[in-house]
Amino acid sequence: MSARGAPAGAGHEEVCARAEALSERWRARAGETERARSLSRETLAELFDAGLLQILVPTRYGGLGLGWPTMVAASRIAARACASTAWVMSVVGGHAGIACRFSRACQEEMFAEGPRQLFSTASVTATGTIRKEDGGFRVSGTWRFSSGIDHATWLIVTGPCENHPAPPEPNRFLLAVRPSQVRVEDTWHVTGMRGTGSKDVVFDHLFVPDGWGVALPECFGARPEGAEVHPGAYLFEVPFIPYATSSIIGPILGCAEGAYQEYVTALRQRSGAGASVPPGTVQERLAESAAELTCARLLYDSLLHTLHEAGEARRGLSPGEWLTLKRDRAYLARLCVNAVQRLVLHLGASSGFESNPLQRHWRDLQSMTSHIDVNWDQAMLAYASHELGLSR
């Protein structure tokens, strides 16, 4: 492996095995990661050295060039140990799929120094503005939730261009810049997913040349300009939003599985230390949570199959498939929350300590499942309206 590259020749099973092999380090480091509110340099180096942040980076640029299911599966394994590490691996690492939809010229510069690139994004703003000027865009204001920005080599900001002469529908543009061109504000003081370091980024009237901007419908649609650089890779040929917004299911399910295992371990230790056997009601609740996680795994498998099958066929999802996918993502998240909440409520006062791994998993799970991509109300109402033939 070169200093600038990723381990060569890795397939799906090998990548998942690498994530498994590193999990104990991430578990031991999880408390420190949470307190630092950012991944450590050690964790980031491990992710890069194992190729876990280059899963979607095409082989043309020295990456592994593997499929979307591999990235999600590896992040699920990581989340059993540390959900923040898994989030950076899957959600932030998955942004390479966006970068490789930019023009050939942009891609060549983005990966000019090798595949060890981390693409942070920022798409939520209350004060940010993008205005068209001769030769480019002028960006001002604050964007929020830029996960991984402490370690990012590139930043992709998304927003509407209020004065564009021919705005796309929807009117949103993606602009790629270097993190050194913006100011990072340390606002990430939160209850869960602290280690993602999802801080604010501030643009001080930054000028971005036209060549570093692309309309969102073009970038996320089927066969964008950058797709021609990577023939044969379905992720760059089909509509991207279903994949980008579903990367979250790996960290969510893995986090819930990690919480469940921590609970089982705690009960076994209590029994092994001479304490009484857990009451029947405790065992019953354990079994119910286990059943819910089994159901969540079936939904997870179905979601991966649906997206991978559609990608292999080089087709976008039908409206019905898309709404079913969003419904099932939300239901998977609900099952995971229910399963872990039941365990937390009945572990006792010890579950309230921040140092308790189960408590950390629970905080992280609540933060992840509040994400818009698994919003219950929106997903269920949209699905029901479609099923009943109602307009929305």
N, C-alpha and C positions, 0 to 999 in steps of 0.2 A: 504494500500500500504506500503510495507516495504521500508526502506531507500535505499535498494540496488535494488529494483525491479521497475516494471512498473505497472500502474493501471490494475487490472485484469478484464477479462470479456468484454473487449471492442471489438465491431465490427466495420464495415466500417462506419456506420452512426455516431456512438459515437465518433470515432476518428476525423471525419470531423467536428463534433460539437465542439470538444475540440480546434481544430485549429481556428475555427470561434470565439470562446469565447476569445481566446488569441490575436486575430488579432489587436484589438485596442491598446493593450500594445505595440505590435511590430510596429504599425504605429507611435505611439507617440515617440518611441525610434529610428526610422529609421534614422533620421538625426544624432543622436549620434553614431549609429552603423557605419554610413558611415565615420564620422570623425575619429572614433577609428580604422577603417579598420579591424574590427574584431567584432564578436558577443560579447555582454556583458555576464558576468557571470549570470546575471538575466535571460536573454533570454535562455541561455543554460540550466539553471536549469528548466525553464518552459517547454522547449522541452522534457527534460528527465522526469520530473514529470508527464507530460501528456502522456508519452509513444510515443511521436512523433518521437523520434530517435530510438525507439525499434520496429517499425512497422514490419520490416522484421526479427527481431531477433526471433528465434524459441522459443516456450513456454518451451522447454527443458532447456533453459538458462534464463528463466524468462521474455522473451520478449512477444510481442503481437501475434507473429506468423501469421500475416495477409498477404494478397496478395499484389502484386505489384501495382494494380490499386488503392488501398487505400493510399499507400504512395504518388503516383503521385497526386491524388485528394486532399489530405491534403496540399501538397506543393503548389498546385494551389491557394488554399484559402489563404495560408500564403503570397504568392507573391503579392496579391492585396494590402497588407500592406507594406511588405518589401521583396524584391526579394532576398537579401542576406540571410535572415533567411530561406526562402524557399529553396534556393540552398543547404544550410547546411542540412536541413531536408531531402531533396530528393536525391540529388546527393551524398553528403557525407554520410548521413544516410543510403543510399542504398548500401554503401560499405559493410554493414553487410552481404549482399548477396554474396559478394566475400569471406569474412572471413569464412563463413559457407560452403565453398567449399574446404577449406584446410582440412588436415587430422583430424581425431577425436582427436588426441593428441594435435594438435595446437588449435583446437576449445575449448577443455576443459581448456587449459591454458588462452586463450584469454578471456573467460567468467568466469574464476575462481572467480573473485571478483564481479560477477553479470552482469546484462544486460546493465548497464550504460556505455557502451563502444562506443567510436567514432573512426572510422577507416578512417584516412586520406590516400590519395594515391598520388603517384608521378610517372608519366609515360613519361614526356617530358624532354629530356636532350640533351645538345649539347656536354657536357664534361664528362658525367658519364660513368663509365665502370663497368662491372660485369665479373669477371674471376673465373673459377672453380679451386678449390684447394682441397686437400685431406680433405674429411669430410664436405665440404661446399663451400661457395662462398665468394669472396673478392669484396667489393663494394667501389668504389671511385668516387669522383666528385659531381657535382651539378645537382639536378633535380628541375624542376620548377612547379609552379601552384599547390601547395599542399594545397588545400582548407581545412579550418578548423584546420590547424596544431596547432594553439595556444591552442586548447582545446582537441586535439586528445590523445587517450590512446594507439593507435597503428598506425603504418605507413606501408603501403604496397607499395613497390617500384617495378616498372616494367621496364625491359630493356633486350637487347640481351646479351647472354653470349658468348663472342668472341672466347673462346678457349674450349668450351664444346666438349667432345669427341663424343657425339651423340646428336647433337642439334635437337630440335623439329622443326616443320614447322608450323607457323613461329617461328624463333629462338628468343623467348622471355620468360622470367621467372618472376614470382612474388615472392618476398621475404618479409616476415613480420618481422618487428623490433619494438622496443619501440622508441618513439620520443626522449627519453632521450639519445639514442645512436647516434643521429645525431645532427648537428648544424643547427639551423633555421636562415636564413638571411632575414632581413626585407626589401624585395625588392618590396613589393606590393603597389606601388604608381601609381595608375591607374585612369581612368576616370569613370569607371562603375564597379558595383559589388564589391565595396571597402570592404564592410562588411564581405565578405567571407574569408578575410585574407589569400589569396592563395599565400603564401610566398615560397621562395626557401628553399630546404633542402640540406645540404652538408654532404656527407659521407667521413670520413677520414680513408680510408683503413679498413672499418668495415668488420669483419668476421661474416658471417651468416651461421649457421649449416645447413646441408642438409635437416633436418626435417622441417625447416622453409621456404623452397623453393618449388615451384611447377611450372611445365611448363605451359605456358599460354594455349596451346591447351587442355591440360588435365583439367585445372582448369575451363575454360570457356565452355568446351564441355558438352555433355549430360552425366548425371550420373557420376560426378567426385567422387573421393574417399570419400569426405566429405558428399556426398548425402545420404549415407547409414545411417547417424546419424539422418536424418530427413525424414523418410518415409511419403509419403502422401503430401508433400509440393512440388508443381510442379516447383517452382522457382529453386530448387536445383537438378532437374532431367532433365531439358531441356537445350539446348544451351543458355548461359546467355547473350551474347553480345547484341542481340536485345533489351533486357530489360534494361541492364546497360546503353546503349547509348540512350535510349528513355526516361529516367527519367527527362530529361531536358524540356520536353514539358509542364509539370505542371508549373514550374516557369516561362517559357516564356509566356504562355497564361495568367496566373494569373497576371503577371506584366503588360501586355497590358490591361487587364480588369481594373486593378487598375488605370492605366493612364487615361483610358476613363472615369472612375468615377470621378477622380479628375477634369477633364476638364468639365464634366457636372456640378459638384458642383460649379466650378468657374463661369460658365455662369449663373447659377441660382442665385448666390450671387450678381452678377453684376446687373441682372434684378431686384432682390428684393431690391437692394439699391437705386432704383429710376433711374437707368441708362436705356437707351433705349433698346428695345427688340433687340436681336442679329439679324444682317442682314440675309436675306434669304440665302446668300451664306454661311454664318457660319453654319446655320442650315442644309443646304444641305451637307456640309462636315461632320458634326456630324453624319448625317444619313448614309453617305457612310462608315464612319469608323465603325459604329455600324453593318452595313451589313457585312463588312469584318470580324469582330470579331465573328459574327454568323457563317460564313463559317469556321473560324478557330475552333470554338467549334465543328462543325460537324466532321472535320478532327480529332480533339482530341478524340472524342467519337469513331470514327472508329479505330484509332490507339490502344486505350485501348481494344476495343472489339477483334481486330485481335490478339493481344498478349495474352490476357487472354484466348480466345478460344483455341489458339494453346497450351498454357500451360496446360489448363484443359485436353486437349486431349493427353498430354505428347508427343508432336511432335515438331520438329523444323520447322521453316519457310522454304518454298520452295524458290528457287532463285528468282522467280517472286514476291513472297510475300515480301521477304526481300527488294528488290529494290523498290517495291511500298511503303513499309513502310518508307524507307529513302526519297523517293520523297515527300511523304505526310508530313513528319516531316519538311522538308525544306520549303514546301509550307505554312505550318502552320506558321512557323517563318516569312516568307515573308509577309503574310497577317497581322501579328501582327505589324511588323515594318511599313508597309504602313499605317495602321490604326492610329498608334500613331504619326508618323511623320507628317501626315496631321494636327493633332490637335495641335502639338507643333508649327508648322509653322504659325498657325493662331490664337494663343493665345495672341501674342503680346510680347512686350519687357519683361514683367514680367516672361515669361517662361525661361528667361536666368539666373535667379538667382538660385544658388545652393540650396537655402533653399526651392525652389518651389518643392512640391512633384511630379508634373508632369515632371519636369526636371530630377529629380532623377530616376523616372521610365524610362524615355527615355534613359538616360545614361546606366542604368542597362540592358535595353532591347537590346541596341546595342551591349553591351559586350557579353551577352548570345548568341545572334544570330550570332556572329562571331565564335562560337564554331564549331569545325570540324564535330560534330554529326549532325548539321543542315546546312552544307555547301551546297549552292545552286548549284554551278557548278558541283561538284562531283556527287551529287544526281541525277540531271537532266540528265547529260551525261550518267551515268551508266544505268539509267532507259531506256533512248531512245535507247542506244546500244542494250540492251536486247530485247526491243520491236521490233527492226528492224533486230534482228538476226546478229548483227555485233559483232566481237570479240574485246575485249579491253584488 
